[in-house]
């Protein structure tokens, strides 16, 4: 069931207030991404169903380590608007987070699209571990993960651009460092840096895991670097490095697809005046 329009509009403003106070938009994007990225187009399981609200299953998987921070920050919004489902709240927070990151980058003209109506499933709908990308793997792994969701090569590269926000934490992922110099601004810098010749050298995180470092102390992992190495992926990397507008446009399209996985056309509705 969809909550009243004014509930979503008020929730968006409250999410923005949290972002302005905490600058936590990167982890809100990760929460929304990982909430949705469990979908399997063949079995019709997973997707944004609020399953990380349980202390078993999805919330305990290694790929989701640290996301309890985001859920705790958003819990007061949920308590104030109980008619909004967790699945709607977390995906809305992820979209408002991108909007905030765009503003930090000086881009105030692009407006995201988000539709309401996601349901919260019970814990019997928990999906198996291993449905999210592994940072140590290559192009074949990325395609297996994203094709399982029904997404394309363009979606893989565009959605990887979310790494322009935030940083890796050794106690969560085993890697460390931000992907770009300014990890709070949402733009195409991630792709520009991926294409820099002789910019990246192989090194280690403090955990001992292999990763790439730049002279600017930014970092990449294997699943980032393969985007520039795989010929089909590289086409989109070059496109986005050349045009921030092209990246943002394709990202919004792919992000909406991701956050609406498992829902049929007509099940979700736009909220007038939300953005």
Secondary structure, DSSP 8 states (H G I E B T S, - for coil): ----HHHHHHHHHHHHHHHHHH--HHHHHHHHHHHHTT-BTTTTB-SSS-GGGSSSGGGGSGGGTTTHHHHHHHHHHHHH-TTS-HHHHHHHHHHHHHHHHHHHTT--S-----EE------GGG---S--S--TT--HHHHHHHHHHTT--HHHHHHHHGGGGSSEE-TTTTS--EESSS-TTS-SSHHHHHHT-TT-EEEEE-TTS-EEEEETTS-EE-HHHHHHHHSHHHHHHHHHHHH-HHHHHHHHHHHHHHHHTTT--TTSSEE-TT--
